[in-house]
Amino acid sequence: MRRSYRGIPINTSENTHETVFDLIKGDPSKTIVDVPAGGGAFVQRLKDHGFENVWAFDIENLLEIEHDPFVQGDMTETFPLASESCDVVVCIDGIEHVSRQCDFISEVNRVLKIGGEVVISTPNISSLRSRWRWFWTGHHHKCGAPLDEAHPSPLHHVGMISFPEIRYLLHTHGFRISEVTTNRVKAISWVYALLLPVAYLSTRRVYRRAGRKEGTVEVNREILKTVFSKDVLFGETLIVKATKEADAPQDAGSPAAI
């Protein structure tokens, strides 16, 4: 069944929009950028809750609502937005569609104000269910078969990303993660709890060895704790919220002002 909000298609898993909204709701004067905006379902949700400064951003205008402003741009190129001009950037199921994810996070850093927030959702390949599928097929859940290389598309999942990888991207680009959650835990996911003891002992052993060798004991301990949280182990979609720190690096560039 196709999901929608007020008739506008929602191209993500059930309850993802609602969970992301709960992470950013509050001051309606915030300037929020939704990238990729798609048909505009999340933009409309924000507007319905009193947010007035909402920017829809995508590679082309696919909005099914009357909305202005719309920003046309590529997630991996310089955003057509001024530096430190936004309070929140929302990326719902978009980061797995781009290969140059470092460039995307760098641009998110640039356009956010100090203390600004980014919320990213992506298929949870760190879940036990997805890892089990990878073990048997070489493909993660939500990307269960080879991509159609004869017809490359922006809709393809070319950059499936795990929690440790997304944490690395954020923490090396001036952000600190403040919350990790999920949209829902499906009943079938609990079956994979049988794998938990082996997965935990194996991962802990590897993390400890690497931590002693690389001097990252504390960091690895933090990551291990999150990776083996309920939401990451069993959640369908990984949802991460992070804040731009005061000493975040700034990339050079001369983007057009909003």
Secondary structure, 3 states (H helix, E strand, C coil): CCCEECCEECCCCCCHHHHHHHHHCCCCCCEEEECCCCCCHHHHHHHHCCCCEEEEEECCCCCCCCCCCEEECCCCCCCCCCCCCEEEEEEECCHHHCCCHHHHHHHHHHHEEEEEEEEEEEECCCCHHHHHHHHHHCCCCCCCCCCCCCCCCCCCCCCCCCHHHHHHHHHCCCEEEEEEEECCCCHHHHHHHHHHHHHHHHHHHHHHHHHHHHCCHHHHHHHHHHHCCHHHHHCCEEEEEEEECCCCCCCCCCCCCC
